[in-house]
Amino acid sequence: MTPLHRLEQLLLERSVQRGDFVLASGQRSSYYIDCRLTTMSAEGLALIGQAGLAAIRDRGWKALAIGGLTMGADPVAYAIAAGSFGSPDQLDAFSVRKDAKLHGTRRQIEGNFQAGEPVIVVEDVITSGGSALQAIEALTSAGGKVVGVLAVVDREQGGAERIGAAGHEVVSLTTARALGLGTQG
């Protein structure tokens, strides 16, 4: 079984919930994908590290760091960074806060980010694309060069297209359809 196939099974076992939900995008859905139940598990971290790194290499993206909007993107970025350790295309990780903190260094981007360096933005679940676009805005405003966006799951509700329309390639490890959920909630 491939890491991606097992990751899809794990998402279905741990992360997919049925019911009536309002998503961060404001849309209503009959299912919710709480990716954190997978991305913060030991097995999920290992699988995402392997599958995420493979997807990045397949795309030929060259970056020095990986991260996204805290908190959904954090375990995804950390898993891929850890999975890259010791490889020639090793990635460090960073987190993007929704707003700059008001004390200390007053940073909005924490961790291994340097202006002018190429970065990959990650997301756990893409619905409207708003979280990824918010991270991209913060990174580009701070001088980052976004080479692509990697999501664990694309709900296939227009978010990837919205990010693409903003000029950023999107790759998803899996989709709502591939998980048997359909594209509408």
Helices and strands as residue ranges (DSSP letters): H 3-10, I 11-15, E 16-22, E 28-33, H 36-39, H 42-59, E 65-69, H 73-84, E 92-96, E 109-111, E 118-126, H 130-141, E 145-154, H 159-165, E 170-175
